[in-house]
Amino acid sequence: MKRSSPVGMDRRKWIQGIAVAGAAGAMPAAEKNTASPRSSHPVVETSSGRIRGCTSRGVWVFRGLPYGAPTEGPNRFMPPRKPQPWAGVRSCLTYGRVCPTGVALVEDGGNRTQGDEDNFLLYRTGPGQAGEDCLRLNVFTPGGSGGKRPVMVYMHGGGFSGGSGNGLLSYDGENLARHHDVVVVTHNHRLNVFGYLNLAGLGGERYAASANVGMLDNVAVLEWVRDNISNFGGDPNNVLIYGQSGGGGKVSMLMAMPAAKGLFHRAAVQSGATLRAGMPERTTQLAAAVLAELRISPSQIEKIHAVPTLALMTAQAAAVRKMSGPGRRGDWGPTMDGSIIPSHPFDPTAPALSANVPLLIGTCLNEFVNGVDNPEVDTLTEGELNERVSKEYGAQARDIVAAYRREYPRETPFGLWAAISAAPRARQNAITQAERKAAQNAAPVYHYLYAWRTPMLDNRPGTFHSSEIAFVFDNADLCPRYSGGGPEGRALSSRMGEAWAAFARTGKPGHRALPEWPAYTAATRATMVFDNQCRIKNDPEGEGLRLMKKA
């Protein structure tokens, strides 16, 4: 397994030595770039000016670095612009603002509480202060210029409406950089009404890009990486984009965007396979509903730039509620506008634009139906399981339950219901995306199923949505309330962190601590099952999934 410590030296002692040396003194401000981890306050040159970060156990960390100009006022709903250059050295020690993601988040400064057990397992407190000036990124690197390390650019979850690159404990990129010799970039960008308000059909040419400026922010991050990451020891010609849930949707969209072509070289989609973009008719209706809430007519569209942030958030929340009736959708997301997103990303086929980009894709075993904050874990009966599956699948229900019982013979009724619930949406979309990518016969696609269960909370949570993130970032020790702090969690965290780093480095996720991992094909459907004993399984849940498609 690749490690960044010198050969033959104990990694813990090596890291401690660097930490002691780093405390000895800061780099002189006159130097353009610090190329040794001995500095406790490294300074790096970027295209907008010099920035100062900090050293944490041998890893350089820069937080809150602007990659775009402020997006308030006249810049609302406009494509991102380069940040204004600054003089001197800018301090980049703390996370930047996050895009406002709800009325409550704007009012309380971004410290909204999740469910009690969910918060316990995954969160510190909250993502940070909310505000429209949110085009900020964070860099974690083992050292400065001259390196040719793979670059791992992470797209955060939260759909296209919420979340940030700051909030989860597991998003911290230090351990990936430290243990696997990579450069990690996380970032914030425009979401919900700020990133996806389709005013093109209401306000004219000025707003031609408004439906997709949130995705253009992600492109701006990749352009920043292209132009600057070599000064942080990264290789701009070896960039992985990866993301979970909504972040997987962003990766899927980027694979079909002409503006992103050539800016990344591998892609990974975690529990977020996305086949289609929104249609202009629907997203224009949602934009019109927002304007109606604000009492702004299309002929007075320019007034929307002066609306206070909280008022705009209140209006978008009301519009979404009204658009979410039977047969209607009021959620936010990119629009297939024929230009920025010229076609659906994976429907009816995988995008030709990224045919030569290797893809890693998979899901968690249980996803959204799980034991987190759920009292049904120990009470759901076999009869209730059959009743629920019958409501979903009618006459096929008995055979589906039997197929999943053969797949997971030791599961409780609730465990079977959790796996069955994940199948038609998360699992089937991931398989469809993998099949369409494999059908291109160009770059390979690799498929996984994350099945590890936390020992915390009496083993009740199961393999829930977002649970794999901590291990993908090799953060078992940073997240002991999820990993349990035991040897099993640490071992799997190391294997998964190395798998994603290996994929970033070579386009293949296999390494010595895993079984041989073949590419996914329609013939074998080879899938890596991540658990205490990692294994390859061909066509997992295949029988049950095919029965569901018949129902």
CORVENTA-V904385 format. One line per field, one symbol per residue. phi: phi as a letter, one per 20 degrees, with the letter a starting at -180 (. if undefined). psi: psi as a letter, one per 20 degrees, with the letter a starting at -180 (. if undefined). A space follows every 10 residues. Layout:
phi = ???
psi = ???
//
This chain:
phi = .fcefggndf ffffffffff ffffrefgff ffbddcfffe cfdcecfdqe cddcdclndf cccmefdbfg delfefmdgf dffffcemde fcdcfefdfg crgffffdmn cfeefgffff fcdfcafpfe afedfccccc bfaefoecff dddedfeomd dbnaedffgf ffefffffec lcddcdadbf ckffdbeeeg eddnfgdgeg fcffffffff ffffggecff fdnedfebde dbadlgffff fgfffddgfe fnebcbbcdd lbgcecefeg ffffffffff gffeldegfd gffffdfggf ffffffffff ffedfgmccc eerfdfencf cfbffcbecf ffgdgeefcd babegdleeb eflcffgddf efffgfffff feclfeggff fffffffcfe ffgfffffff ffffdgffff ffffffffff ldffccdcce cfdffflmmf gmdegnfffg efeldgffcf fdfnmeffff ffgfffgfff fffffcncef bfecfgdfff cffdlfceee bgdfbecelf mgffffffff f
psi = ppqiqqpipp hghgghgggg hhihqqpphh qhqpjpjhpi mqpqpriirq qpbrpolipp ppqkppirrq jrcijpjqqq qqqpqqqbpp pmhqqrqqpp jqghhghjjk lqpaqghggg hhqefriapq qhmjnqrqpp qiabqirlqq pooporakbj harrjhgqhi ipjghggghj lrppprrqrq rchhikonjg ihjahhkhih ikhhhhghgh ghhggghhhh ijjroijmpp pqqqdhhhhg ggghijphhi piiqirqpoo kkpphqrqqh gghhggghhg gghilpqhik hihhiipqgh hhhgghgggg ghikapjqpj rqrqpnjifg nhrqhkpirq phhkhjoqpp qarqghchoa jpkoiigiip rgghghgghh hhjchigghg ghghhhgmhi qrghhghggh hhghfgghgg ggggghghih ldqrppqroo jppqirlkjh hanrpihigh hhjlkghhlh ighijrhggg ghggggghgh ggghgijpiq rhjqqpnqqp rhghlpppoo ahnqqppplp jggghhhhhh .
//
